[in-house]
Amino acid sequence: MAADRLDEVLDAAYDCLTRYGARRTTMDDIAMTMGVSRSAVYQYVRGKDDAFRRLSARLHAQALRRAREAAAAEDASHAARVQGVLAAKFDLVRRLTGDSPHTAELLDDKARLCGDLCGTFTADLRHLLLALFTDSGTAASIGPEDAADVCLALVAGLEGTPDGERLLGPATDALLTGLLDASGESRRTDSAFPGAVRGATMPG
């Protein structure tokens, strides 16, 4: 099937990206990793930049799907649902940067290749958070929009912190204690981080 072959191309592109980076990777590298001819790869992508954009889009779509599932978990508290949205972003960034320093090129919202995809992903997460804070109610001193922005800023800071996995749970617990309306259901103490943060789904 064409979709399966495209996935194989994107998996090969990811493998090359982790080894060589976007600039040094060639279509021959992707083809060699797949064990096919370069012309075969061109049946599914227009070039290496197209392959990397499609790869970035797939990774962000996977993370966004996880975030939406967390936000829609009606049996969880608002706090746990917010934490699930934030974990989707954190896990994507930490797993990619853990695989190779080159994969940061798929996460840079200022980069030519995938910047618009990264910006759209963050905007979608903000929309989920805004809806959750609007539904749950926030503390009198902060509105839903600011609450969403504070949460995203916290996660962005932890993404570059060596101890970020350990700190994400307690940091968001503490933050949400101050952000959420203390009179609502959202103040239940269940957390989305009972243990280690799970990794994001990688190519494949």
Buried (B, 14 or more C-beta within 10 A) or exposed (E): EEEEBBBBBBBBBBBBBBEBBBEEBEBEBBBBBBEBEBEEBBEBBEEBBBBBBBBBBBBBEBBBEBBBEBBEEEEBBBBBBBBBBBBBBBBBBBBBBEBBEBBEBBBEEEBEBBBEBBEBBBEBBBEBBBBBBBBBBBEEEBBBBEBBBBBBEBBEEBBEEEEBBBBBBEBBBEBBEEBBBEEBEBBEEEBBBEEEBEEBBBBE
